[in-house]
């Protein structure tokens, strides 16, 4: 168990850069444009032997009402409430600004203790800002450079007392006896789709709290935000992603970085929930995303969101299923879950469908059963002739799961047409109950014992 550190400050002072530095890898999107970060992001972090959880937050802005900036500030306030200590980050080169002073006074009124950090102090830069920072009354500032990794020793010294204090509290509560916890990895579930289809609202509904920033504006989510969650004893790592548009429509650098982040989330996921607007159904961009999921070998689930707005539900469902049959015939049987993330209708069917798809994606078939199946399949539909000889399929085995991958040893593997490979894949899917997931079939030449 570790203590929690929240990084706060006005926009564009280097919070995400410091977050990535402490996490030891590039997780948050970093760009010169202010206000790139909108949701709060958590990660495990360390400085030498000091282990903690770090939270990246949106830039603090003095906004109220129902504006996007006000909702971003609410997310930052929730992060501060969860944190054991906050790092107020200031740009030392820009010096102390009225915005920094305003939020320093605001933080002093909160219960969370604050450590003042001055960023961009590499090579002795920012001395003027360092001296000005003493006027905030938050103790000795910690000079550092998030981009170059300088000054982390000073940050270590500032955080060490909070680590010791947290360890003492955990020991008193008996929180250190967690050796019996399940160390298995959680199921990785990525929520993807076009912008403004309700992905973040869906995640909030699953978690039962306003964890993700939502709103009517398209493209609110920019980073792929991961949240660990447990339901019914099953650990799940939910990843909310930025909306994916066609490449031709991506003109801003930040949106391009967000799209790359979303595609990376798909590659590292196990099950991918593709969220659609129920009224519009499967559009061309949705099919492009679905094909990406299948090519990466992930297990797809289709979520028809905003189901409460649909008038003719039977027709809407039939339209999506027909489009799946014609446009994605290689993965017949993808589960389609109509629901309303906003109202909560139909949400109880989503997780069972995800878990069932995950189990199918992990299924292993005995080799004896596979070869018995291959014998019947080739008798019912013999392989075609090639170079005047019949192609012989001698043996089949399952090489791996996730997705199910089968190797067929044949006399002339290169001569077997794609149509016959599709016949074998469809037979595997139907006879061994593998609906809705990608199946890999690899043809290899068997060893010749007389060679």
C-alpha positions in Angstrom: 0.0 0.0 0.0 1.3 3.5 -0.8 0.4 7.1 -0.2 -1.1 9.4 -2.9 0.4 12.5 -4.5 -1.6 14.9 -6.6 0.1 17.3 -9.0 -1.8 20.6 -9.3 -1.1 24.0 -10.9 -2.2 26.4 -13.5 -2.2 25.3 -17.2 1.0 24.6 -19.0 3.5 24.6 -16.1 4.6 21.0 -16.8 2.3 18.8 -14.6 2.0 16.0 -17.2 5.8 16.1 -17.8 6.4 15.6 -14.1 3.7 12.9 -14.0 5.5 11.0 -16.8 8.8 11.5 -15.1 7.6 10.1 -11.7 5.7 7.3 -13.4 8.9 6.3 -15.3 7.1 6.1 -18.7 5.1 8.3 -21.1 1.4 7.9 -20.0 0.0 11.5 -20.2 0.0 13.5 -23.4 2.5 16.4 -23.3 2.1 19.3 -25.7 3.0 23.0 -25.6 -0.7 23.9 -26.0 -2.3 24.8 -22.6 -5.2 22.7 -21.2 -4.3 19.5 -22.9 -5.0 17.4 -19.7 -8.6 17.4 -18.7 -9.3 14.2 -16.8 -7.3 13.1 -13.7 -5.0 10.2 -14.4 -3.4 7.9 -11.8 -0.2 5.8 -12.0 2.3 4.0 -9.7 5.4 6.2 -9.3 8.7 6.1 -7.5 11.8 8.1 -6.6 14.5 5.7 -5.6 13.0 3.5 -2.9 10.0 5.8 -2.3 6.9 4.3 -3.8 3.6 6.2 -4.2 0.6 6.8 -6.4 0.7 10.0 -8.5 -2.3 11.8 -9.9 -2.1 14.2 -12.9 -4.8 16.8 -12.9 -6.1 19.5 -15.3 -4.8 23.0 -15.1 -6.4 25.1 -12.3 -8.7 27.8 -13.7 -11.0 30.1 -11.8 -14.2 29.0 -13.6 -17.7 28.4 -12.3 -21.1 27.2 -13.6 -21.5 24.4 -16.1 -18.5 25.2 -18.3 -15.9 22.6 -19.3 -13.3 24.5 -17.3 -15.5 24.3 -14.2 -16.0 20.6 -14.6 -12.3 20.2 -15.0 -11.7 22.0 -11.7 -14.2 19.7 -10.0 -12.2 16.7 -11.1 -9.0 18.4 -9.7 -10.8 19.0 -6.4 -11.8 15.4 -6.2 -8.2 14.4 -6.8 -7.1 16.7 -4.0 -9.6 15.1 -1.7 -8.2 11.6 -2.5 -4.5 12.7 -2.1 -2.3 12.6 1.0 -0.2 15.5 -0.2 -0.4 17.9 -3.2 2.5 19.2 -5.3 1.7 22.8 -6.4 3.8 23.2 -9.6 4.9 26.7 -10.7 6.8 27.7 -13.9 10.0 29.2 -12.4 11.0 30.8 -15.7 7.7 32.7 -16.0 7.9 33.7 -12.3 5.1 34.0 -9.8 1.8 35.0 -11.5 -1.4 36.3 -10.0 -3.0 32.9 -10.9 -0.4 31.1 -9.0 -1.0 33.3 -5.9 -4.7 32.9 -6.2 -4.6 29.1 -6.2 -1.9 29.0 -3.5 -4.2 30.8 -1.2 -7.0 28.4 -2.2 -4.9 25.4 -1.5 -3.9 26.7 2.0 -7.6 26.6 3.0 -7.8 22.9 2.1 -7.0 20.0 4.4 -4.5 18.4 2.0 -0.9 19.5 2.8 1.0 21.2 0.0 4.6 21.0 -1.2 5.6 23.9 -3.5 7.6 22.9 -6.5 9.2 25.1 -9.1 9.6 23.5 -12.5 12.0 24.4 -15.4 14.9 25.1 -13.1 17.4 23.2 -15.2 21.0 24.7 -15.4 20.3 27.2 -12.7 17.4 28.9 -14.6 14.4 30.4 -12.8 16.3 31.8 -9.8 14.1 34.9 -9.8 11.0 32.8 -9.7 12.5 30.7 -6.9 13.0 33.7 -4.7 9.5 35.0 -5.4 7.9 31.7 -4.4 8.8 32.2 -0.7 6.1 34.9 -0.6 3.4 32.3 -1.0 4.0 31.1 2.6 4.1 27.4 1.6 7.5 26.7 3.0 10.8 26.1 1.2 10.1 25.6 -2.6 11.6 22.5 -4.3 13.4 23.5 -7.5 13.4 20.8 -10.2 13.2 20.1 -13.9 10.6 17.6 -14.9 11.8 17.4 -18.5 15.5 16.7 -17.6 14.9 14.8 -14.3 16.9 17.3 -12.2 16.0 18.1 -8.6 14.2 14.8 -7.8 16.4 14.3 -4.8 14.9 17.4 -3.2 11.4 16.2 -4.0 12.3 12.8 -2.4 13.3 14.6 0.8 10.1 16.6 0.8 7.9 13.5 0.2 9.7 11.2 2.6 7.9 12.4 5.8 4.5 11.7 4.2 5.6 8.2 3.3 6.7 7.5 6.9 3.5 9.0 8.3 1.4 6.8 5.9 3.3 3.7 6.8 2.7 4.3 10.5 -1.0 4.7 10.0 -1.2 1.6 7.8 0.7 -0.4 10.4 -1.7 0.7 13.2 -4.7 -0.2 11.0 -3.1 -3.6 10.2 -3.1 -2.6 6.5 0.2 -4.2 5.9 -1.1 -7.7 6.1 -2.2 -7.9 2.4 0.0 -10.8 1.3 -3.1 -12.9 0.6 -4.4 -10.5 -2.0 -4.8 -11.8 -5.5 -1.8 -10.8 -7.5 -3.3 -11.9 -10.8 -3.6 -9.3 -13.5 -7.0 -7.6 -14.0 -9.0 -8.0 -17.1 -8.1 -5.1 -19.5 -11.3 -3.5 -20.9 -10.9 -0.6 -23.3 -13.9 1.6 -24.1 -13.5 3.0 -27.7 -15.6 4.8 -30.3 -16.2 8.0 -32.3 -16.3 11.3 -30.4 -19.4 12.1 -28.3 -21.0 8.7 -28.3 -21.0 8.5 -24.5 -17.8 6.5 -23.6 -17.0 8.5 -20.5 -20.6 8.4 -19.3 -20.5 4.7 -19.8 -17.4 4.4 -17.6 -18.9 6.6 -14.9 -22.1 4.4 -14.9 -20.0 1.2 -14.5 -17.9 2.7 -11.7 -20.9 4.3 -10.0 -19.2 7.7 -9.6 -18.4 10.8 -11.7 -14.8 9.6 -12.3 -14.5 10.8 -15.9 -15.1 14.3 -17.2 -18.2 14.4 -19.4 -20.2 17.0 -21.2 -22.0 17.8 -24.4 -18.9 19.1 -26.1 -17.3 16.6 -28.5 -13.7 15.5 -27.8 -13.8 16.1 -24.0 -11.6 13.1 -23.3 -8.0 13.5 -24.6 -5.9 10.9 -22.7 -6.6 7.2 -22.4 -7.5 7.1 -18.7 -7.2 3.8 -16.8 -9.2 3.0 -13.7 -8.9 -0.3 -11.7 -12.2 -1.6 -10.5 -13.5 -4.8 -8.9 -17.0 -6.3 -9.3 -18.1 -9.7 -8.0 -14.5 -10.5 -7.0 -13.3 -9.9 -10.6 -10.6 -7.2 -11.0 -11.2 -5.1 -14.2 -9.0 -2.3 -15.5 -11.2 0.1 -17.4 -9.6 2.3 -20.0 -11.6 5.3 -21.2 -10.2 6.6 -24.6 -10.5 9.7 -26.7 -12.9 9.6 -29.7 -11.4 8.3 -32.9 -12.2 10.2 -36.1 -11.0 9.6 -39.7 -7.4 10.5 -40.2 -8.3 13.1 -42.8 -10.3 15.0 -40.2 -7.6 15.2 -37.7 -5.9 18.6 -38.1 -4.7 19.4 -34.5 -1.6 18.0 -33.0 -3.2 17.2 -29.7 -6.0 15.2 -31.4 -3.4 13.2 -33.3 -1.7 12.4 -30.0 -5.0 11.4 -28.5 -5.8 9.1 -31.4 -2.4 7.5 -31.0 -3.1 7.0 -27.3 -6.4 5.4 -28.0 -4.9 3.0 -30.6 -2.3 2.0 -28.0 -5.0 1.3 -25.5 -6.6 -1.1 -28.0 -3.3 -2.9 -28.5 -2.9 -3.5 -24.8 -6.5 -4.3 -24.1 -8.0 -7.8 -23.9 -11.7 -7.0 -24.5 -12.6 -3.8 -26.4 -16.1 -2.3 -26.1 -16.9 -0.4 -29.2 -19.5 2.2 -28.3 -22.0 3.4 -31.0 -24.9 5.8 -31.1 -27.9 3.5 -31.3 -29.8 5.9 -33.6 -27.1 6.1 -36.2 -25.8 2.5 -35.9 -22.6 1.2 -37.5 -21.0 4.0 -39.6 -17.9 3.7 -41.8 -15.6 5.0 -39.0 -17.1 2.5 -36.5 -16.3 -0.3 -38.9 -12.7 1.0 -39.3 -12.3 0.9 -35.5 -13.8 -2.6 -35.4 -11.4 -3.9 -38.0 -8.5 -2.4 -36.1 -9.7 -4.3 -33.0 -9.9 -7.5 -34.9 -6.5 -7.1 -36.6 -5.0 -6.6 -33.2 -6.5 -9.8 -32.1 -8.7 -8.3 -29.3 -12.1 -9.6 -28.3 -14.8 -7.1 -29.4 -18.1 -6.2 -27.8 -20.6 -3.8 -29.5 -22.4 -1.3 -27.2 -25.4 0.4 -28.6 -25.5 3.5 -26.4 -28.3 6.1 -26.0 -30.9 3.2 -26.5 -33.5 5.3 -24.7 -33.7 7.7 -27.7 -34.5 4.9 -30.2 -38.1 4.7 -31.3 -38.1 1.5 -33.5 -35.7 -0.6 -31.4 -36.2 -3.9 -33.3 -35.3 -2.2 -36.6 -32.3 -0.4 -35.1 -31.0 -3.7 -33.7 -31.6 -5.6 -36.9 -29.8 -2.9 -38.9 -26.7 -3.2 -36.8 -26.7 -7.0 -36.9 -27.2 -7.1 -40.7 -24.3 -4.6 -41.1 -22.0 -6.8 -38.9 -22.9 -9.9 -41.0 -22.1 -8.2 -44.3 -19.1 -6.0 -43.2 -17.4 -8.2 -40.6 -18.1 -11.8 -41.7 -14.7 -13.0 -40.4 -15.9 -12.5 -36.8 -19.5 -13.7 -36.8 -21.4 -13.6 -33.5 -20.0 -10.3 -32.0 -22.3 -9.6 -28.9 -24.4 -6.5 -29.3 -25.6 -4.8 -26.1 -28.2 -2.1 -26.3 -28.1 0.2 -23.3 -28.3 3.8 -22.0 -25.3 4.9 -20.0 -27.1 8.1 -19.0 -30.2 6.4 -17.7 -28.7 3.0 -16.7 -31.1 0.9 -18.8 -29.5 -2.4 -20.1 -26.2 -1.8 -18.3 -26.6 -5.1 -16.3 -26.0 -7.1 -19.5 -22.8 -5.4 -20.5 -20.3 -7.0 -18.0 -21.7 -10.5 -18.4 -21.1 -10.2 -22.1 -17.6 -8.8 -21.6 -16.7 -11.7 -19.3 -18.2 -14.3 -21.6 -16.3 -12.9 -24.6 -13.1 -12.9 -22.5 -13.5 -16.5 -21.6 -14.1 -17.5 -25.3 -11.0 -15.5 -26.2 -9.0 -17.6 -23.7 -10.5 -20.9 -24.7 -8.1 -23.9 -25.4 -9.3 -26.9 -27.4 -7.6 -30.4 -26.9 -5.4 -31.5 -29.8 -7.2 -34.9 -30.1 -10.6 -33.2 -30.6 -9.1 -30.8 -33.1 -7.6 -33.6 -35.3 -10.9 -35.6 -35.1 -12.6 -32.4 -36.3 -10.1 -31.9 -39.1 -10.6 -35.4 -40.4 -14.4 -34.9 -40.6 -13.9 -31.4 -42.2 -11.6 -32.7 -44.9 -13.9 -35.7 -45.7 -16.9 -33.4 -46.0 -15.1 -30.9 -48.2 -11.7 -32.1 -49.4 -8.9 -29.6 -50.1 -8.5 -28.6 -53.8 -5.9 -29.8 -56.2 -2.6 -28.0 -56.5 0.0 -28.7 -59.1 -1.9 -31.8 -60.1 -2.0 -33.2 -56.5 -4.4 -33.0 -53.7 -3.3 -30.8 -50.8 -3.1 -33.0 -47.7 -3.9 -31.5 -44.3 -2.0 -33.8 -41.9 -2.3 -32.3 -38.4 -3.8 -29.4 -36.5 -2.9 -28.0 -33.1 -3.7 -24.9 -31.1 -0.6 -22.9 -30.7 -2.0 -20.3 -28.2 -5.0 -18.5 -26.9 -5.8 -14.7 -26.8 -6.9 -15.0 -29.6 -7.2 -18.7 -30.4 -4.4 -19.5 -32.9 -4.3 -22.8 -34.7 -1.5 -24.3 -36.8 -2.3 -26.7 -39.7 0.5 -28.8 -41.1 -0.1 -29.4 -44.8 1.7 -30.9 -47.8 1.5 -27.7 -49.9 0.5 -24.9 -47.4 1.2 -22.1 -49.9 -1.1 -23.6 -52.5 -4.2 -23.7 -50.2 -6.6 -21.0 -51.3 -8.0 -18.4 -48.9 -11.5 -19.7 -49.5 -10.6 -23.0 -48.0 -8.8 -21.4 -45.0 -12.1 -19.4 -44.4 -14.0 -22.7 -44.5 -11.8 -24.1 -41.8 -12.0 -21.0 -39.6 -15.8 -21.0 -39.9 -15.9 -24.7 -39.0 -13.8 -24.1 -36.0 -16.0 -21.2 -34.9 -19.2 -23.2 -35.3 -18.1 -26.6 -34.0 -16.2 -25.4 -31.0 -18.4 -22.5 -30.1 -16.1 -19.6 -30.7 -18.4 -16.8 -31.7 -17.5 -13.1 -32.0 -13.7 -13.3 -31.6 -10.9 -13.3 -34.2 -9.4 -16.7 -35.0 -5.9 -17.1 -36.4 -5.1 -20.0 -38.8 -1.5 -20.6 -39.8 -0.6 -23.0 -42.5 2.8 -24.8 -42.3 4.6 -27.5 -44.2 5.0 -30.7 -42.3 8.4 -32.3 -41.8 9.3 -34.9 -44.4 10.8 -37.9 -42.5 12.6 -39.0 -45.7 14.3 -35.7 -46.4 
